[in-house]
Each structure stands twice: as C-alpha cells, then as structure tokens.
Amino acid sequence: MNRIAKLRASAEANFRNFDGIVYGGRPYRNAVQNGQAGAMGAEVLDPNDRTWTITVANAATVVKTSVMIFGSIKDLTDATLDGSVTITVAESSHLKVKTELLTAPVRILGLKYTVTNASQFNYPLSLYDETSTGAETKRIWQPLNYRSAQNNLTTQIDAPTFELLVSASTYITFTLGASETVTFSFNLVEKGIQKNILRGAPGVAASTQMAPTGLPQIDLKRGL
C-alpha cells in the first residue's frame, strides 16, 4: 500500500478528511466531496457539535424593537442590550458565540424557531451584514412563510432551508413581543477552523446533513 492509499485508509477509518469515494457500499453520510481525485476534502464537522440554541427573553410588559443576536463587531459584550432582554445560549453563551465568530465564520442551514405566543411570528427577522468600511446588506426573513399543515405546533416553525453565512459582521434584528420568550435552534453545516492552517489541514469543517425536523414528510425525503 503506497503512502496516499495509507492516508486515505486512515481518513476513512476516522471519518475525517474523507474525499467522498465510497468503498464496500458503505455511504459515509457526512463525507464532503473535494472534487480532485486523490485529494482530501473538507474536514468533517462533528455531528454532535453543530448546534446553537439561542433563547431571547423579554421581561418587560412592552414590546422591544431591534433586539439583536450575533453582531460581534457592533456589540461584542452585549453592553448595549436592553436591560429587560436577556440572551442565553444553551451550549455556551452569547459572548462565546460572538467571540468565536471573530475568527471562525459558520454557515447555518436549518432553523427551528419556537415562541411563547404565535403572534410573535408576525415580526420578520432582518438579516444584516455590515462591514467596517460602511457597506451593508439586508435581507428580510418572514417566519409566516413557513407555516403549513406540517407544522402542527402553532408556536413552532421548522425551516430546514433557512441558510445564513455568519461572521463577525453578521447580525439578526427583530421585534420581541411583550413578556415573550423565543428560541432559535440553528444547525451549523460549515465552520472555519483557523488553527488548521498551521497544521496543514483543511481550513473548513463541513457536513452534508441538515438537522432532522421531526416531520417525516421532510426527513424521509432527505433520506436521513
């Protein structure tokens, strides 16, 4: 066995840097195709380490406008956050998420959006990317576009096609209803890994799988 074959066998055994070639009929579902024969593709993102569960709560009895999540370069420490609004991240903290985004951008694919009062879905999400040179892009995401008979819970929306590239210059703003608590469950499918550059490994960890929604009509169609 030559050196390249040994490297490939080791990569397959560890499910890391697998280049997408299937042997023995075993489909490695998180493998990422590189496109070059014999070359290693992106590192595989750990399937148990690719979610952010962000909860935003409004303790006031009045509506709060322009509540922001992410936005590292605008407010790294949440110092400008309204005193009645709290942001928690189940896996870590909002500060850790925003600090990590300074050097490790991610791509989100899939969102589960849960609210206390279904009327919260009337408020759209504004998706921004703002640079230090003054450039700004804005997109509007309408939660009600995802309401259907498949979403049986009136206070929850599954949006498996929600996609957003998040870096230090990215942030989301929205209006938060009075005494409202919302939870965003984001699914990460790509993540920049800066330290990999120093060890000659791929600078991106990726996955080809979206998070399951719990809706058979969607999950079975994707083959999960």
ZIUR-V210788 format. One line per field, one symbol per residue. ss: DSSP state (@ for helix, = for strand, . for the rest). phi: phi as a letter, one per 40 degrees, with the letter a starting at -180 (. if undefined). burial: + if it has 16 or more other C-alpha atoms within 10 Angstrom, else -. A space follows every 10 residues. Layout:
BEGIN
ss=???
phi=???
burial=???
END
This chain:
BEGIN
ss=..@@@@@@@@ @@@@...... .......... .......... ..==...... ========.. ...======= .......... ....=====. ...@@@@@@@ .....===== =====..@@@ @@..====== .....===== =.@@@@.... .....===== ======...= ======.... ========== ==.@@@@@@. ...===.... .....@@@@@ @@..
phi=.ccccccccc cccbfbgccg ccbggccccc cbcchbcgbc cccccdccba bbbbbbbbcc cbcbbfcbbg gdccacbgcc cdccbbbbbd caaccccccc ccbbcbbcbh abbbbcbdcc cccccbbbbb ccchcabbbb bcdccbcacc ccccbabbbc ccbacbbccc abbacbccfb bbbbbcbcba acbcccccbg bdcbbabcbc cccgbdcccc ccgc
burial=------++-- ++--++++++ +--------+ ++++-----+ +++++-+--+ +++++++++- ---+--++++ ++++-+-+-- ----+++-+- ---++-+++- +--+++++++ +++++++--+ +-+-++++++ ---------- --+--++--- +--+++++++ --+--+++++ ++++++++++ ++++++++++ +++------- +++++++-++ +++------- ----
END
